[in-house]
Amino acid sequence: LQYMSGFGNEHVSEDPRCPGALPEGQNNPQVCPYGLYAEQLSGSAFTCPRPTNKRSWLYRILPSVCHKPFKPLEEGHLTHDWDEIEPDPNQLRWKPFEIPKASQNKMDFVSGLHTLCGAGEPRGRNGIAVHIFVCNTSMVDRCLYNSDGDFLIVPQQGKLLITTEFGKMLVEPNEICVIQQGMRFSVEVFGETRGYILEVYGAHFELPDLGPIGANGLANPRDFLVPVAWYEDRQVPGGYTVISKYQGKLFAAQQDYSPFNVVAWHGNYTPYKYHLEKFMVINAVAFDHADPSIFTVLTAKTTRAGVALADFVIFPPRWGVANNTFRPPYYHRNCMSEFMGLIKGHYEAKEEGFQPGGGSLHSMMTPHGPDADCFEKASKAKLEPERVADGTMAFMFESSLSLAVTKWGLQTSNRLDKNYYKCWEPLKSHFNPKCK
């Protein structure tokens, strides 16, 4: 597969089978080359300032308007009903979410979506949701688009071949991709597959400001990849299903052709992917900790300066060299909500219990930090340069919103670790008023 590089760039792409498919000099000529239809996909209000204005022009065999009426689709476990169960402020941890066997229950990306927690609601265009996906079969003659917001997809097990209107992307564990609002996509898998999704309503992801770091560092724009144009001119007499996630629910419409019929496109509103190993880590090299915000890959901002609707943060392999410092994450109470997941390896603050494919949620102002074993070992360790998190990739979805956990997350999934609180019980007092 081929890609173009750059975050938020103005890209131009046409399928090489149809050279000259992009109109010259204008977006919407009276007659498009090859008899194509012009269609604009807008990701922002028309009158947004130029730096935040997002749109792409698609040149397609048939416009996306050619479909039967949408009807409710009862599938998956998506919700934005945050009041279906009483709030729970406890520290929460989930064992790896179970992937059904294909021989028992065939489940594709859409039917395998489960909402774990969230806040806000899509009609007001302000909020987020965290979803888990588990699947074992590919989407066949059906696609999904999200009318509510953007999907940031984090595969944990199994690779995803994602076909979009803009082209194809292969996304493997330790990579992420973003499918922005309104973009149609279909997911092909190659066995048992699992991962996490951060959905944001009302904002798009962007690169965080770097401030005193300067012009370079963290996730560099050149490392984000955008697919190149690819089309299929395929009729589907039996019916192709287009699924819309709209106001938190799924709706399905039928049409007689593949929606991936875009021969050429140009614009700055695209899907994209990023490999987490490309992240340029910034860290403390004298003493104490820099705040975990230095590990932010992408952010979705609010109107309050410096306050994120959601941040996507990673904890990659790096060197630890701080002097006279307790090096694991410190004990903490936060005015933000922190959902953590693990792609691979062992997270340094909790080597037992927190497993790849599982997760944890430390809600607003709920205390959290290293377990007892981690504290004792780190308090006595000889401080010398050491590699941290080799072979590991943990991440965090952090939000300024207070997240509610769904009934599926607390009960139906049957993956909640009810003994999580016990990892702190062995902590003991070391206080000695006679010893400074």
C-alpha positions as a Markdown table, in Angstrom:
| # | Residue | x | y | z |
|---|---|---|---|---|
| 1 | Leu | 0.0 | 0.0 | 0.0 |
| 2 | Gln | 1.1 | 3.5 | -0.7 |
| 3 | Tyr | 0.7 | 6.6 | 1.4 |
| 4 | Met | 1.2 | 10.4 | 1.4 |
| 5 | Ser | 2.9 | 12.0 | 4.4 |
| 6 | Gly | 2.0 | 15.0 | 6.5 |
| 7 | Phe | -0.5 | 16.0 | 9.2 |
| 8 | Gly | -3.4 | 18.2 | 7.9 |
| 9 | Asn | -1.8 | 18.8 | 4.6 |
| 10 | Glu | -3.6 | 19.7 | 1.4 |
| 11 | His | -3.2 | 16.4 | -0.5 |
| 12 | Val | -4.0 | 15.6 | -4.1 |
| 13 | Ser | -4.5 | 12.0 | -5.3 |
| 14 | Glu | -6.0 | 10.1 | -8.2 |
| 15 | Asp | -6.1 | 6.4 | -9.0 |
| 16 | Pro | -3.4 | 5.8 | -11.7 |
| 17 | Arg | -5.9 | 3.8 | -13.7 |
| 18 | Cys | -7.6 | 7.1 | -14.5 |
| 19 | Pro | -4.9 | 9.8 | -15.1 |
| 20 | Gly | -6.3 | 13.3 | -15.2 |
| 21 | Ala | -9.4 | 12.4 | -13.2 |
| 22 | Leu | -8.9 | 15.6 | -11.1 |
| 23 | Pro | -10.5 | 18.7 | -12.7 |
| 24 | Glu | -8.0 | 21.4 | -13.4 |
| 25 | Gly | -8.4 | 24.9 | -12.1 |
| 26 | Gln | -11.8 | 24.4 | -10.3 |
| 27 | Asn | -13.6 | 22.0 | -8.0 |
| 28 | Asn | -17.0 | 21.6 | -9.6 |
| 29 | Pro | -16.9 | 21.8 | -13.4 |
| 30 | Gln | -20.0 | 21.5 | -15.5 |
| 31 | Val | -18.7 | 18.1 | -16.6 |
| 32 | Cys | -16.1 | 16.2 | -14.6 |
| 33 | Pro | -13.4 | 14.1 | -16.3 |
| 34 | Tyr | -14.4 | 10.5 | -17.1 |
| 35 | Gly | -18.1 | 11.5 | -16.4 |
| 36 | Leu | -17.5 | 11.5 | -12.6 |
| 37 | Tyr | -19.6 | 13.3 | -10.0 |
| 38 | Ala | -18.1 | 16.0 | -7.8 |
| 39 | Glu | -18.9 | 15.8 | -4.1 |
| 40 | Gln | -17.6 | 17.8 | -1.2 |
| 41 | Leu | -17.1 | 16.4 | 2.3 |
| 42 | Ser | -17.0 | 19.1 | 4.9 |
| 43 | Gly | -15.3 | 18.6 | 8.3 |
| 44 | Ser | -15.9 | 22.1 | 9.6 |
| 45 | Ala | -18.3 | 25.0 | 9.2 |
| 46 | Phe | -17.7 | 26.8 | 5.8 |
| 47 | Thr | -16.8 | 30.0 | 7.7 |
| 48 | Cys | -14.2 | 28.5 | 10.1 |
| 49 | Pro | -10.8 | 30.4 | 10.1 |
| 50 | Arg | -8.5 | 29.1 | 7.4 |
| 51 | Pro | -6.2 | 27.1 | 9.9 |
| 52 | Thr | -9.2 | 25.1 | 11.1 |
| 53 | Asn | -11.2 | 24.8 | 7.9 |
| 54 | Lys | -11.4 | 21.2 | 6.7 |
| 55 | Arg | -12.9 | 19.9 | 3.5 |
| 56 | Ser | -12.1 | 17.5 | 0.7 |
| 57 | Trp | -13.5 | 17.2 | -2.8 |
| 58 | Leu | -14.3 | 13.6 | -4.0 |
| 59 | Tyr | -14.7 | 12.6 | -7.7 |
| 60 | Arg | -16.8 | 9.5 | -7.7 |
| 61 | Ile | -18.6 | 7.2 | -10.1 |
| 62 | Leu | -21.9 | 7.7 | -8.3 |
| 63 | Pro | -22.6 | 10.3 | -5.5 |
| 64 | Ser | -23.2 | 9.0 | -2.0 |
| 65 | Val | -26.8 | 10.2 | -2.1 |
| 66 | Cys | -27.9 | 7.2 | -4.1 |
| 67 | His | -29.3 | 4.9 | -1.4 |
| 68 | Lys | -32.6 | 3.7 | 0.1 |
| 69 | Pro | -33.9 | 5.3 | 3.4 |
| 70 | Phe | -32.1 | 4.6 | 6.6 |
| 71 | Lys | -33.7 | 2.2 | 9.1 |
| 72 | Pro | -32.7 | 1.5 | 12.7 |
| 73 | Leu | -30.1 | -1.3 | 13.1 |
| 74 | Glu | -30.1 | -3.2 | 16.3 |
| 75 | Glu | -26.5 | -4.4 | 16.4 |
| 76 | Gly | -23.5 | -4.0 | 18.7 |
| 77 | His | -23.5 | -2.5 | 22.1 |
| 78 | Leu | -23.2 | 1.2 | 21.4 |
| 79 | Thr | -24.8 | 3.8 | 23.7 |
| 80 | His | -24.5 | 7.3 | 24.9 |
| 81 | Asp | -27.0 | 6.8 | 27.7 |
| 82 | Trp | -24.7 | 7.6 | 30.7 |
| 83 | Asp | -27.5 | 7.2 | 33.2 |
| 84 | Glu | -28.4 | 3.6 | 32.6 |
| 85 | Ile | -26.5 | 2.6 | 35.8 |
| 86 | Glu | -25.4 | 4.4 | 39.0 |
| 87 | Pro | -22.1 | 6.2 | 38.9 |
| 88 | Asp | -19.1 | 4.4 | 40.3 |
| 89 | Pro | -16.1 | 6.5 | 41.6 |
| 90 | Asn | -13.9 | 3.5 | 42.4 |
| 91 | Gln | -10.7 | 2.7 | 40.7 |
| 92 | Leu | -11.7 | 0.3 | 37.9 |
| 93 | Arg | -9.7 | -2.3 | 36.0 |
| 94 | Trp | -10.8 | -4.7 | 33.3 |
| 95 | Lys | -9.3 | -8.0 | 32.4 |
| 96 | Pro | -8.6 | -8.5 | 28.7 |
| 97 | Phe | -11.9 | -8.2 | 26.8 |
| 98 | Glu | -12.9 | -11.6 | 25.3 |
| 99 | Ile | -13.0 | -12.2 | 21.6 |
| 100 | Pro | -15.7 | -14.6 | 20.5 |
| 101 | Lys | -14.7 | -17.6 | 18.4 |
| 102 | Ala | -15.8 | -17.4 | 14.8 |
| 103 | Ser | -17.1 | -21.0 | 15.0 |
| 104 | Gln | -19.5 | -19.9 | 17.8 |
| 105 | Asn | -20.4 | -16.3 | 16.8 |
| 106 | Lys | -19.2 | -14.5 | 13.7 |
| 107 | Met | -18.7 | -10.9 | 14.6 |
| 108 | Asp | -17.3 | -8.1 | 12.4 |
| 109 | Phe | -16.1 | -4.6 | 13.4 |
| 110 | Val | -19.6 | -3.1 | 13.7 |
| 111 | Ser | -21.3 | -5.9 | 15.5 |
| 112 | Gly | -18.2 | -6.1 | 17.9 |
| 113 | Leu | -18.4 | -2.4 | 19.1 |
| 114 | His | -19.1 | -2.0 | 22.8 |
| 115 | Thr | -19.3 | 1.3 | 24.6 |
| 116 | Leu | -17.3 | 1.2 | 27.9 |
| 117 | Cys | -17.6 | 4.8 | 29.2 |
| 118 | Gly | -18.1 | 8.4 | 28.1 |
| 119 | Ala | -19.7 | 11.8 | 28.8 |
| 120 | Gly | -21.6 | 14.4 | 26.9 |
| 121 | Glu | -23.8 | 13.7 | 23.9 |
| 122 | Pro | -23.5 | 14.0 | 20.2 |
| 123 | Arg | -26.5 | 16.2 | 19.6 |
| 124 | Gly | -24.9 | 19.0 | 21.5 |
| 125 | Arg | -21.5 | 18.4 | 19.7 |
| 126 | Asn | -19.6 | 18.1 | 23.0 |
| 127 | Gly | -18.4 | 14.8 | 24.5 |
| 128 | Ile | -16.4 | 11.7 | 24.2 |
| 129 | Ala | -16.9 | 7.9 | 24.4 |
| 130 | Val | -14.5 | 5.0 | 24.9 |
| 131 | His | -15.4 | 1.9 | 22.9 |
| 132 | Ile | -13.9 | -1.6 | 22.8 |
| 133 | Phe | -14.0 | -3.6 | 19.6 |
| 134 | Val | -13.7 | -7.4 | 19.4 |
| 135 | Cys | -14.2 | -9.2 | 16.1 |
| 136 | Asn | -13.3 | -12.3 | 14.2 |
| 137 | Thr | -14.6 | -11.8 | 10.6 |
| 138 | Ser | -14.4 | -9.1 | 8.0 |
| 139 | Met | -17.1 | -6.6 | 7.0 |
| 140 | Val | -18.6 | -7.9 | 3.7 |
| 141 | Asp | -20.6 | -5.6 | 1.5 |
| 142 | Arg | -21.1 | -3.1 | 4.3 |
| 143 | Cys | -19.4 | 0.0 | 5.6 |
| 144 | Leu | -19.8 | 2.4 | 8.5 |
| 145 | Tyr | -19.6 | 6.1 | 8.9 |
| 146 | Asn | -19.8 | 8.2 | 12.1 |
| 147 | Ser | -22.1 | 11.1 | 11.9 |
| 148 | Asp | -21.4 | 12.0 | 15.5 |
| 149 | Gly | -17.7 | 12.5 | 15.6 |
| 150 | Asp | -14.2 | 11.2 | 15.0 |
| 151 | Phe | -12.9 | 7.7 | 15.7 |
| 152 | Leu | -9.3 | 7.2 | 17.0 |
| 153 | Ile | -8.7 | 3.5 | 16.6 |
| 154 | Val | -6.0 | 1.6 | 18.5 |
| 155 | Pro | -5.7 | -2.0 | 17.4 |
| 156 | Gln | -4.3 | -4.2 | 20.2 |
| 157 | Gln | -4.5 | -7.7 | 18.6 |
| 158 | Gly | -4.7 | -8.4 | 14.9 |
| 159 | Lys | -4.2 | -6.0 | 12.0 |
| 160 | Leu | -6.9 | -4.0 | 10.3 |
| 161 | Leu | -7.1 | -3.5 | 6.5 |
| 162 | Ile | -9.3 | -0.4 | 6.4 |
| 163 | Thr | -10.9 | 0.6 | 3.0 |
| 164 | Thr | -12.0 | 4.2 | 3.0 |
| 165 | Glu | -13.4 | 6.5 | 0.3 |
| 166 | Phe | -9.9 | 8.0 | 0.1 |
| 167 | Gly | -8.0 | 4.7 | -0.3 |
| 168 | Lys | -6.7 | 1.8 | 1.8 |
| 169 | Met | -4.7 | 1.7 | 5.0 |
| 170 | Leu | -3.2 | -1.3 | 6.8 |
| 171 | Val | -3.2 | -0.6 | 10.6 |
| 172 | Glu | -1.3 | -3.0 | 12.9 |
| 173 | Pro | -0.9 | -3.1 | 16.7 |
| 174 | Asn | 1.5 | -0.3 | 17.7 |
| 175 | Glu | -0.1 | 1.9 | 15.1 |
| 176 | Ile | -3.2 | 4.1 | 15.3 |
| 177 | Cys | -5.6 | 5.5 | 12.8 |
| 178 | Val | -8.1 | 8.3 | 12.8 |
| 179 | Ile | -11.3 | 8.1 | 10.7 |
| 180 | Gln | -12.9 | 11.5 | 10.9 |
| 181 | Gln | -16.6 | 12.4 | 11.0 |
| 182 | Gly | -18.6 | 11.3 | 8.0 |
| 183 | Met | -15.9 | 9.2 | 6.3 |
| 184 | Arg | -17.1 | 5.8 | 5.1 |
| 185 | Phe | -14.9 | 2.8 | 5.9 |
| 186 | Ser | -15.0 | -1.0 | 6.0 |
| 187 | Val | -12.7 | -3.2 | 8.1 |
| 188 | Glu | -11.1 | -6.4 | 7.0 |
| 189 | Val | -9.5 | -8.6 | 9.7 |
| 190 | Phe | -7.3 | -11.7 | 9.6 |
| 191 | Gly | -8.4 | -13.6 | 12.6 |
| 192 | Glu | -9.3 | -12.8 | 16.2 |
| 193 | Thr | -9.0 | -9.0 | 16.5 |
| 194 | Arg | -9.3 | -6.6 | 19.4 |
| 195 | Gly | -8.7 | -2.9 | 20.2 |
| 196 | Tyr | -9.8 | 0.4 | 21.6 |
| 197 | Ile | -11.6 | 3.4 | 20.2 |
| 198 | Leu | -11.6 | 7.0 | 21.5 |
| 199 | Glu | -14.6 | 8.9 | 19.9 |
| 200 | Val | -14.8 | 12.7 | 20.2 |
| 201 | Tyr | -17.9 | 14.8 | 19.4 |
| 202 | Gly | -17.6 | 18.4 | 18.3 |
| 203 | Ala | -13.8 | 18.6 | 17.8 |
| 204 | His | -11.1 | 17.1 | 15.6 |
| 205 | Phe | -7.8 | 15.8 | 16.7 |
| 206 | Glu | -4.8 | 17.9 | 16.2 |
| 207 | Leu | -1.1 | 18.0 | 17.2 |
| 208 | Pro | -0.5 | 19.5 | 20.6 |
| 209 | Asp | 1.3 | 22.8 | 20.8 |
| 210 | Leu | 5.0 | 22.4 | 21.6 |
| 211 | Gly | 5.7 | 25.6 | 23.6 |
| 212 | Pro | 9.3 | 25.7 | 25.0 |
| 213 | Ile | 10.0 | 22.4 | 23.3 |
| 214 | Gly | 10.4 | 24.3 | 20.1 |
| 215 | Ala | 9.7 | 23.3 | 16.5 |
| 216 | Asn | 10.4 | 19.6 | 16.7 |
| 217 | Gly | 9.4 | 16.7 | 19.0 |
| 218 | Leu | 6.6 | 14.4 | 20.1 |
| 219 | Ala | 4.7 | 13.3 | 17.1 |
| 220 | Asn | 6.2 | 14.9 | 14.0 |
| 221 | Pro | 3.8 | 15.9 | 11.2 |
| 222 | Arg | 5.8 | 14.1 | 8.5 |
| 223 | Asp | 5.2 | 10.7 | 10.1 |
| 224 | Phe | 1.4 | 10.8 | 9.7 |
| 225 | Leu | 0.3 | 8.9 | 6.6 |
| 226 | Val | -2.7 | 9.4 | 4.3 |
| 227 | Pro | -4.0 | 6.8 | 1.8 |
| 228 | Val | -3.8 | 7.3 | -1.9 |
| 229 | Ala | -6.9 | 7.2 | -4.1 |
| 230 | Trp | -8.2 | 3.8 | -5.0 |
| 231 | Tyr | -11.6 | 2.9 | -6.4 |
| 232 | Glu | -13.8 | -0.1 | -7.3 |
| 233 | Asp | -16.6 | 0.1 | -9.8 |
| 234 | Arg | -18.6 | -2.7 | -8.4 |
| 235 | Gln | -22.3 | -3.4 | -8.6 |
| 236 | Val | -23.9 | -5.2 | -5.6 |
| 237 | Pro | -27.3 | -6.4 | -6.8 |
| 238 | Gly | -28.0 | -8.2 | -3.5 |
| 239 | Gly | -27.5 | -4.9 | -1.7 |
| 240 | Tyr | -24.6 | -3.0 | -0.1 |
| 241 | Thr | -25.3 | -1.9 | 3.4 |
| 242 | Val | -24.3 | 1.6 | 4.5 |
| 243 | Ile | -24.3 | 2.0 | 8.3 |
| 244 | Ser | -24.5 | 5.4 | 9.9 |
| 245 | Lys | -23.8 | 6.0 | 13.6 |
| 246 | Tyr | -26.2 | 8.9 | 14.2 |
| 247 | Gln | -27.0 | 10.4 | 17.6 |
| 248 | Gly | -25.5 | 7.4 | 19.3 |
| 249 | Lys | -27.5 | 4.8 | 17.4 |
| 250 | Leu | -26.9 | 2.7 | 14.3 |
| 251 | Phe | -29.0 | 3.1 | 11.1 |
| 252 | Ala | -28.6 | 1.1 | 7.9 |
| 253 | Ala | -29.4 | 1.9 | 4.3 |
| 254 | Gln | -29.2 | -0.2 | 1.2 |
| 255 | Gln | -27.7 | 0.6 | -2.2 |
| 256 | Asp | -26.7 | -1.3 | -5.3 |
| 257 | Tyr | -23.0 | -0.3 | -5.6 |
| 258 | Ser | -19.8 | -0.1 | -3.6 |
| 259 | Pro | -19.3 | 3.3 | -1.9 |
| 260 | Phe | -15.6 | 3.0 | -2.5 |
| 261 | Asn | -16.0 | 4.5 | -6.0 |
| 262 | Val | -13.9 | 7.6 | -5.5 |
| 263 | Val | -11.5 | 7.8 | -8.5 |
| 264 | Ala | -9.7 | 11.0 | -7.4 |
| 265 | Trp | -9.8 | 13.5 | -4.5 |
| 266 | His | -8.1 | 16.6 | -3.1 |
| 267 | Gly | -8.3 | 18.4 | 0.2 |
| 268 | Asn | -7.1 | 18.4 | 3.8 |
| 269 | Tyr | -9.9 | 16.4 | 5.4 |
| 270 | Thr | -8.8 | 12.8 | 5.3 |
| 271 | Pro | -8.3 | 9.6 | 7.3 |
| 272 | Tyr | -4.7 | 9.0 | 8.5 |
| 273 | Lys | -2.5 | 6.6 | 10.4 |
| 274 | Tyr | 0.6 | 6.9 | 12.6 |
| 275 | His | 3.1 | 4.5 | 14.0 |
| 276 | Leu | 3.7 | 4.9 | 17.7 |
| 277 | Glu | 7.4 | 4.0 | 17.4 |
| 278 | Lys | 7.9 | 7.3 | 15.5 |
| 279 | Phe | 7.1 | 9.3 | 18.7 |
| 280 | Met | 10.1 | 11.5 | 19.8 |
| 281 | Val | 10.1 | 11.2 | 23.6 |
| 282 | Ile | 10.8 | 14.2 | 25.8 |
| 283 | Asn | 11.8 | 13.4 | 29.4 |
| 284 | Ala | 13.3 | 14.7 | 32.6 |
| 285 | Val | 17.1 | 14.3 | 32.7 |
| 286 | Ala | 17.9 | 15.9 | 36.1 |
| 287 | Phe | 15.4 | 15.2 | 38.8 |
| 288 | Asp | 11.6 | 14.7 | 39.4 |
| 289 | His | 9.0 | 14.1 | 36.7 |
| 290 | Ala | 7.8 | 16.1 | 33.8 |
| 291 | Asp | 4.0 | 15.9 | 33.7 |
| 292 | Pro | 2.6 | 13.1 | 31.5 |
| 293 | Ser | 1.3 | 15.7 | 29.0 |
| 294 | Ile | 4.8 | 15.4 | 27.4 |
| 295 | Phe | 3.7 | 12.1 | 26.0 |
| 296 | Thr | 0.6 | 13.6 | 24.1 |
| 297 | Val | 0.4 | 12.3 | 20.5 |
| 298 | Leu | -2.9 | 14.0 | 19.6 |
| 299 | Thr | -5.3 | 16.3 | 21.3 |
| 300 | Ala | -8.9 | 17.4 | 20.8 |
| 301 | Lys | -9.2 | 20.9 | 22.3 |
| 302 | Thr | -12.0 | 22.7 | 24.0 |
| 303 | Thr | -12.7 | 26.4 | 24.0 |
| 304 | Arg | -10.8 | 26.7 | 27.3 |
| 305 | Ala | -7.1 | 27.3 | 26.6 |
| 306 | Gly | -5.0 | 24.3 | 27.6 |
| 307 | Val | -8.0 | 22.1 | 28.6 |
| 308 | Ala | -8.6 | 19.1 | 26.3 |
| 309 | Leu | -11.8 | 17.5 | 25.5 |
| 310 | Ala | -9.6 | 14.4 | 25.0 |
| 311 | Asp | -5.9 | 13.7 | 24.8 |
| 312 | Phe | -4.3 | 10.6 | 23.4 |
| 313 | Val | -1.1 | 9.9 | 25.4 |
| 314 | Ile | 1.4 | 7.0 | 25.1 |
| 315 | Phe | 4.1 | 5.7 | 27.4 |
| 316 | Pro | 6.7 | 4.4 | 25.0 |
| 317 | Pro | 10.1 | 2.8 | 25.6 |
| 318 | Arg | 12.6 | 5.4 | 26.9 |
| 319 | Trp | 15.6 | 6.0 | 29.2 |
| 320 | Gly | 15.0 | 6.8 | 32.9 |
| 321 | Val | 17.9 | 8.9 | 34.3 |
| 322 | Ala | 16.4 | 11.2 | 37.0 |
| 323 | Asn | 18.6 | 11.6 | 40.1 |
| 324 | Asn | 17.2 | 11.3 | 43.6 |
| 325 | Thr | 13.8 | 10.6 | 42.2 |
| 326 | Phe | 11.1 | 8.0 | 42.6 |
| 327 | Arg | 10.9 | 7.1 | 39.0 |
| 328 | Pro | 7.6 | 5.3 | 38.4 |
| 329 | Pro | 4.4 | 7.4 | 38.1 |
| 330 | Tyr | 3.7 | 9.2 | 41.4 |
| 331 | Tyr | 0.5 | 8.9 | 43.4 |
| 332 | His | -2.0 | 11.2 | 42.0 |
| 333 | Arg | -5.5 | 12.7 | 42.2 |
| 334 | Asn | -6.6 | 14.4 | 39.0 |
| 335 | Cys | -9.2 | 16.9 | 37.8 |
| 336 | Met | -9.2 | 14.9 | 34.6 |
| 337 | Ser | -10.5 | 11.4 | 33.8 |
| 338 | Glu | -7.9 | 8.8 | 32.8 |
| 339 | Phe | -8.6 | 5.6 | 30.9 |
| 340 | Met | -5.6 | 3.5 | 30.2 |
| 341 | Gly | -5.1 | 0.5 | 27.9 |
| 342 | Leu | -2.1 | -1.7 | 27.1 |
| 343 | Ile | -1.2 | -2.8 | 23.6 |
| 344 | Lys | 1.7 | -5.0 | 24.6 |
| 345 | Gly | 4.1 | -5.8 | 27.4 |
| 346 | His | 3.9 | -4.9 | 31.1 |
| 347 | Tyr | 3.1 | -1.4 | 32.4 |
| 348 | Glu | 5.8 | -0.2 | 34.8 |
| 349 | Ala | 3.5 | 0.9 | 37.7 |
| 350 | Lys | 1.5 | -2.3 | 37.7 |
| 351 | Glu | 3.3 | -5.3 | 36.3 |
| 352 | Glu | 0.6 | -7.7 | 37.5 |
| 353 | Gly | -3.1 | -7.5 | 36.7 |
| 354 | Phe | -3.0 | -4.8 | 34.0 |
| 355 | Gln | -2.8 | -6.9 | 30.9 |
| 356 | Pro | -2.8 | -6.3 | 27.1 |
| 357 | Gly | -6.3 | -6.0 | 25.8 |
| 358 | Gly | -7.7 | -4.9 | 29.2 |
| 359 | Gly | -8.0 | -1.4 | 30.7 |
| 360 | Ser | -8.4 | 0.8 | 33.7 |
| 361 | Leu | -10.3 | 3.9 | 34.6 |
| 362 | His | -9.3 | 6.3 | 37.3 |
| 363 | Ser | -12.1 | 8.8 | 37.5 |
| 364 | Met | -12.1 | 12.5 | 38.4 |
| 365 | Met | -10.3 | 13.0 | 41.8 |
| 366 | Thr | -10.1 | 9.2 | 42.5 |
| 367 | Pro | -6.6 | 8.5 | 43.8 |
| 368 | His | -4.3 | 6.1 | 42.0 |
| 369 | Gly | -0.6 | 5.3 | 41.6 |
| 370 | Pro | 1.9 | 2.4 | 41.8 |
| 371 | Asp | 0.9 | -0.8 | 43.4 |
| 372 | Ala | 2.7 | -1.9 | 46.6 |
| 373 | Asp | 5.3 | -4.1 | 44.9 |
| 374 | Cys | 6.3 | -1.3 | 42.5 |
| 375 | Phe | 6.6 | 1.2 | 45.3 |
| 376 | Glu | 8.8 | -1.0 | 47.4 |
| 377 | Lys | 11.1 | -1.9 | 44.5 |
| 378 | Ala | 11.4 | 1.6 | 43.2 |
| 379 | Ser | 12.1 | 3.0 | 46.7 |
| 380 | Lys | 15.1 | 0.8 | 47.1 |
| 381 | Ala | 16.4 | 0.6 | 43.5 |
| 382 | Lys | 20.0 | 1.7 | 42.7 |
| 383 | Leu | 19.5 | 4.9 | 40.6 |
| 384 | Glu | 21.4 | 4.5 | 37.4 |
| 385 | Pro | 20.4 | 5.0 | 33.8 |
| 386 | Glu | 17.9 | 2.3 | 32.9 |
| 387 | Arg | 15.6 | 1.5 | 30.0 |
| 388 | Val | 12.0 | 1.9 | 30.9 |
| 389 | Ala | 9.1 | 0.1 | 29.2 |
| 390 | Asp | 11.1 | -1.9 | 26.6 |
| 391 | Gly | 8.8 | -4.2 | 24.8 |
| 392 | Thr | 5.8 | -2.3 | 26.1 |
| 393 | Met | 3.3 | 0.2 | 24.8 |
| 394 | Ala | 0.7 | 1.6 | 27.2 |
| 395 | Phe | -1.6 | 4.5 | 26.4 |
| 396 | Met | -4.1 | 6.8 | 28.0 |
| 397 | Phe | -7.3 | 8.5 | 26.9 |
| 398 | Glu | -7.5 | 11.6 | 29.1 |
| 399 | Ser | -10.5 | 13.9 | 29.3 |
| 400 | Ser | -11.6 | 17.0 | 31.1 |
| 401 | Leu | -15.1 | 15.4 | 31.2 |
| 402 | Ser | -16.3 | 13.2 | 34.1 |
| 403 | Leu | -16.8 | 9.8 | 32.5 |
| 404 | Ala | -19.7 | 7.5 | 33.3 |
| 405 | Val | -19.3 | 3.7 | 32.9 |
| 406 | Thr | -21.9 | 1.8 | 31.0 |
| 407 | Lys | -23.8 | -1.2 | 32.2 |
| 408 | Trp | -21.9 | -3.3 | 29.7 |
| 409 | Gly | -18.6 | -2.1 | 31.3 |
| 410 | Leu | -19.6 | -2.7 | 34.9 |
| 411 | Gln | -21.7 | -5.8 | 34.5 |
| 412 | Thr | -22.5 | -7.4 | 31.2 |
| 413 | Ser | -18.9 | -7.7 | 29.9 |
| 414 | Asn | -18.0 | -9.8 | 33.0 |
| 415 | Arg | -14.4 | -8.5 | 32.7 |
| 416 | Leu | -14.3 | -6.1 | 35.7 |
| 417 | Asp | -11.5 | -7.0 | 38.1 |
| 418 | Lys | -13.3 | -6.7 | 41.5 |
| 419 | Asn | -10.0 | -7.2 | 43.4 |
| 420 | Tyr | -8.2 | -4.2 | 41.8 |
| 421 | Tyr | -8.3 | -2.2 | 45.0 |
| 422 | Lys | -6.3 | -4.9 | 46.8 |
| 423 | Cys | -3.1 | -4.0 | 44.9 |
| 424 | Trp | -2.7 | -1.0 | 47.2 |
| 425 | Glu | -3.6 | -2.8 | 50.5 |
| 426 | Pro | -0.1 | -4.0 | 51.3 |
| 427 | Leu | 1.2 | -0.4 | 51.3 |
| 428 | Lys | 2.5 | 0.3 | 54.8 |
| 429 | Ser | 3.6 | 3.3 | 56.7 |
| 430 | His | 7.3 | 4.1 | 56.7 |
| 431 | Phe | 6.9 | 7.1 | 58.9 |
| 432 | Asn | 9.5 | 7.6 | 61.7 |
| 433 | Pro | 9.4 | 11.0 | 63.4 |
| 434 | Lys | 13.0 | 10.3 | 64.8 |
| 435 | Cys | 14.5 | 9.7 | 61.4 |
| 436 | Lys | 14.6 | 12.6 | 58.8 |
